[in-house]
């Protein structure tokens, strides 16, 4: 499973970076740097590894679990947005204002409040005053220690297990893997759908040193939906897979399993699309075939909303939604979340 590279020659630089992070954590652990707690459950979904580990699908799972019973809000930093400060998304909010992933959740869950703030404590205080939530879901804030969450969930990608990784720049860990001991729950994401009970038991045993419950999820893809209403239902022929995400491999494999002949146009994660990029998409789609369609992710579609697309491209563009699906003890995970909220001591 460990097929990625770490760079031993960069170990000295990684040791310096790691030491700086350790000192910072010690200062927070001993109260020299202050962490703020809040009078509502604050559930943090984060990771130790740089890059995509499936945080958005996990946040969406929590929204689905809780939204019918509680007033849920999502608070994110709003990575690479064009604004700064605290913003609460509204009907007129655009993707550049809050970032791609918050905008994606805002579109998918219009009845759930989504906000962004670099300083999460300021964001939470604003939400408590204006929205008065029952539960706050804190996106990608495990290292943001100025806020003390009431529950922390740490994710690790099956194909890039944090136990096998190294600290930046030798690897992609934001801090030593021992930092996972601050979590309450560990979830291994993007597992192969056919992962065996023996593999689950073996991986869970590796995390035994942390003394935390370990869960396993896979990606569950939904049905294709048109970027624009009225577009014709696509045939399973040729497809251009256009992505600007950290790891497009699972999506590629899924489309091939569906029967598509797949060509690819890839951009960096969180890439801001330009008019030149749209021209590249149109050219790549024509090259893929006369009847080909372009398939992209919800996150990429959120960024596409910020630019103008010609009808000939937009009418042939489809979105492939994705969610997290537990492959082992999902009910136990859900019960831990709901019990935490019910038993939260205000």
N, C-alpha and C positions, 0 to 999 in steps of 0.2 A: 504493500500500500504506500510506502514511503518512496515515491518516484520523483520527488522534487529535489532541487539542489540546495545545499547550504555551502557557504564559502569560508573554509577554514582560514584562508589567508587574511580575512577581514576580522578574525576573532579578537585581535587587540582593540580595534575600534569598537567592536560589539561589547567588549568588557567595559570600556569607558561609558558607553551609552547605558549599559545595564546598571553600572554603579550609580549613575546619576538618577535613574529611575528608582533604584532601591533607596537612595537617600530621601528622595521625595516621598516614597511610600512610608518610610520610617517616620518622617516628620508628620505625616497625616495620622499614622497609627498612634503616635504619642501625643496627639492633640496640639502640636506646635503650629501646624497648618490646620485651620478649622474646617470641619465638615458640618454642613447644615442638614438637620432632619426636618420633616414636615408632618402636619397632622392628618395626612391621607396616605394610603399605600402608594409608594413609588416603586414601580417594578422596572429595573434596569435590564435591558437586553444588549449585551455587548460581546466583545471578544478580546483575545490577547494578540491575535494575528492581524496584521495589516491586510486589507483586501476583503473580498466578499466571503462571508461565511453563512449567509442566509438570514441576516438579521431582519430584513423586511418581511419575508414569509413568516418568521416567528412572531413579529409584531402583529401581522395580520391574523395569525392564529389566535393570539391573545385578544384581539379586538372581537373576533367572531365568538370566542368563548364568553366574553364579558359584556358586550354592548347591549344585550337585551335586559340585563339585570342592573347594570351600573352606568353612571355617566362617565364614560371613558374619554380621556384626552391623550394625544400623542405629542411628545415634545422631543424635537430633534435639534441638532446644531444647524442643519440646513447646509450641508457641505457644498461648497463652490456656488452658492447663491450669489446674486448680484447686489444684495442688500446686507445690512448689518443690524444688530439689535434684535429686540423682541418683535415678532409679527405673529398675529393670530390669523390664520387663513380664513378668508371669506369668499362669497360668490364671485367677486371680481379678481381674486388673487391669481397671479400667473406663476408659471414654473420658475422663471428667473428670480422671482421675489423670495421663494422659500426653498428652492432646490428640487432636484428630480424625485428623490424618494418620498419626501414629505408631500409633494404635489401628487405623486402616484397614489398615496394613501388618502389624500384629500378627495381625489376623483373617485376612488373606489368606495369610500365611506363618507358620503356628503353629510351624514348626520353625526359624525364623530369629529370633535374639534381637533385640529392639527395646528401646532404652533412651532416656531423656531426661535432659538436664542443661543448665542455662543456661550453665554453664561447661564448655565441651566438653573441655578438658584434664582436668578432674576426672572427667568421664564416661569418657574414654578410659582413664585410669589404673584406674578401677574395673572396666571391661570387661576390661582386660588381666589383672587379678588374678582375676576371678570366672569369666569366660567363655573367656578365652584364644583370641580370634578369630584367624583367618588374614588377614582383610580387614575393615576398618571403612569403612562408607559413611556419610559425614558429610552430613546433610541441611541445606541452607540455611545454609551457614557460610562463604560466600566473604568476607564482611566480618569474620568472627570470626578475627582474625589472631593471637590468642594461641596458636592451633594452626597449625602449618605442615604442610599436607597433602602427601602424596607425589605427588598428582595432583589437579588442579583442572579441573572441567568447568563452564563458564559457559553458561547458557541464555539465549536471547533469543526472544521471541514474534514470529512472522512478522507479526502484525497490529500489533505495537508494537515495531518494530525499535529496539534501543537506540541505534543510530547516529543515529536521527532524533529522539531524545528529549532532554529537558533535566533538569538536576539539580533535586531537590526544593527549593522548592515550585513552581518554574516547570514542572516535569514530574514524572516518576516515577523518576528515576535516584537510587540511593542514594549514588553517587559519580560522578565524571567517567567517561565511557566509556573513557578511557585505562586505567582500572583493569583492563579485560579483558586487558591485556598480562601480568597476573599468572597468567592461566589457562594451561592446557596444551592444552585442547580447547574449541572454541566450537560450540554446537549451536543451530541455528535450529529452534524447535519450532512445532507447530500449523500447519505448512504445509498449503495446500490439497492434497488427494490428487492433483490433476492438475497440480501444479507442473511446468513444462517444464524440460528440460535447460538451455535458454537462461537461464531465470530463476535456476536454481541457480548457473550459472556467473557470472551478473551479481552475485548476492548474495554469493557467495564472494569475488569480486574486491573488493567493498567492504570486506571484512575482511582484505584482503591486508596492510594496514599493521601488523597484529598479528603476522604471521608464524606463525599457529597453524592447525592443520587445522580446517576448518569442515565440519560435517555437518548434515543436514536430516532432520527427523522430522515425521510427521503423527500425528494421533490415530486409534487403531484401537479402535473400540467392540466390545465383546463382546455376547453374548446376554443378554437380560433374565433376571434370576433373582428369585425371590420373596423378599421380606423375611422371610416366614415359610414354613416347609416346608409343603407340601401345598396351597399356593395354586394356583388354576387358571391354566393357561397363558393369557396375555393375548391378546386379538384386537387387530389393528391398527386400532383405532377411535379413540375420543377419549382423550386423555391429559392429565393435569395434570403439567407438568414443575415439580417443586419443587426449588429449588437455593439453596444458600448458598455460592456459589463466586465467584471473581473474574470469570470470563468464561463465561457460560452459552451464548453464541451458537453455538459449534460443536455442542454437544449438541442445541440446538433444531433446527439444520439437519439433523442426523443423524436425529432422530425424524421430521421431516417427510419425509425421503427414505425412511424405512421405511413411510410411509403413514399416520402418526398425524395426527389433527387436534389441534393442540397449544394448550393454554392454559397460562399460567405463574403461578407464585407464587414470587417471588424474595425472598431475604433477603441481608444483607451477608455477605461472605466470613468464614468461621470463626464465624458466628452461633451462639450457644448457644440451642437451641430450648427454649421454655417451654410450659406447658400451654395458654396463650393461643394460641401458634403452632399447636399441634395442632388447636385449634378452628378456626383459620383454614384449615388444610389440609383438614379435614373439610368445611367449608363450601365451599371452592373446588372440591373433588372432586365434591361433589353438584351444584354449578353446572355443572361440565364435562360432566355427563351421567350418566344412571342406570347405564350400563355402563362408565363411564370408569375408568381406573386412574391411580394416581399413580406417576410415574417419578422417581427421584432418583439421585444419585451415590453412590459408595462412601463418599466423605468425609462426605456428609450422613447417610448411613445409620449411619455410626459415631457421629455425634452423636445421632441418633434413639435409639440404644441406651441412652442415659442417661435417657430419659423414658418415661413410660407412654403407650401409644397404644391407643385403643379398637380392638376386633377388627374393627369395620366399616371402619376405615381401614387397619390393619396388613395385613389380608387382601387388600387391593386395592393394596398398595404393592409396587413392583418396583424393582430396582437395575440401573443400566446401568454395567457396568464399562468402564474405558478404559485403554489402554496406549499406549506410544510405539512407533511403527513407522518404521523408517528408510526414506526414499524414495531414498536415494543413498548408496552405499558403506557400508552397515551392517556388512558383514563386516570392513571395514577398521577401523571403530570398535571392534568387539568384539575384534579382534586386538590393537589398541593397549592395551586394558584388560588382557587376559590376559597380554600380553608384559610390561606394567609390573609385574604381580604376580609373574610368574616371575623377572624380572630384578631385583626389589627387593633392595637391598643392606641387609641387617639389621646 
